[in-house]
Amino acid sequence: MIPKDRGTNRKPSFPGAREQTQCRFCRNGVKYIDYKDIETLAKLLTSRGKIYSRKRSGNCAGCQRKAKTAIKRARYMALLPFTA
C-alpha cells in the first residue's frame, strides 16, 4: 500500500525552479571588485593560478565577469601569478 502523502515534500521538477542563492559579492553588496584585494581574489583561483568556473566559485554571471577583470588586472600588476 502506498502512503497518500508520498511526494509532498519534493521540490518542483520543472526547469527554472531551482533554489535561488546569491553569490558572495551580491550578498555583501559589493559593486566593484578591487584588484588590490588579493585575499578575496585568491579564493577564486586554483593552486595552479587558474580562475574557478562560475559553478565552482558560486558567483553570478555579472560578478564572475567583474572578478575575471580584477584578477587579470592583478596579474598584470604582478599581485597575482599567471601560473604557479
N, C-alpha and C positions, 0 to 999 in steps of 0.2 A: 504494500500500500504506500502511495506517495503522499508525503505531507502537503497540506494545502498552502503553506507559506513558503514553499520552495521558490527560490529565485527572487524574493522580495528585497534581499539585501545586495543584489547585484547592481553594478554601475551600468548606465546606459551603454549599449553596444554599437550605437551608430557613430559614424565618423564625426570628428569635431567635438565630441562630448567628453574629452579628457579633462582632468582637473587642472585648473589654471593656477600656475605658480609664477612668481616674479623672480627675475634674476637678481643677483646680489647688488647690482648697481641701481636697479629700479626700486628695490626695497629701501635702500638708503637715500634715494632721491638725488643721485649723482647725475648732474647734467653734462659734465666734462670729465673725461678720464685723463688725468695728468700723466704725462710720460715720465715725470720725475718721481712718481710714486712706485718705486721698484718693488716694495714688498707685495703690493697688490698685483702688479703685473707678473711677478714671478710665480704667483699661484695659477696663472693662466698658461704657463709654459711647462713642457715636459723636462725631464732631466737632460735631454739632448738639445733643448732650446727650441723645440717646435711648439707652435701655438695649438692648444687644445681646441677641438671642434666645439660647436655650439652645444651639441648633445652631451658632450663630456663635461664642459665647463658650466652648463646650465644658464648661459647668457641668452637674452633675447637677440633678435637679429640686429636691431639698432645698436645695442650695447656691444655686440660682438664686433661690429664694424668700427666703433669708436675704440675698442680695446686693441684691435688689429693695428689701427693707425698709431695709437700710443706706443705699442710695442715696437713698431717699425721705427718710430722717431727715437725711442730709447736705444735701439740698436745702432742707429746712425750716430747718436751722441756718445756711443761706447758705454752706456749704462747697463745694457744687457748684451749677452753674447749672441752672435749669429748662430754659432754651433758650439756644442760642448765637447 
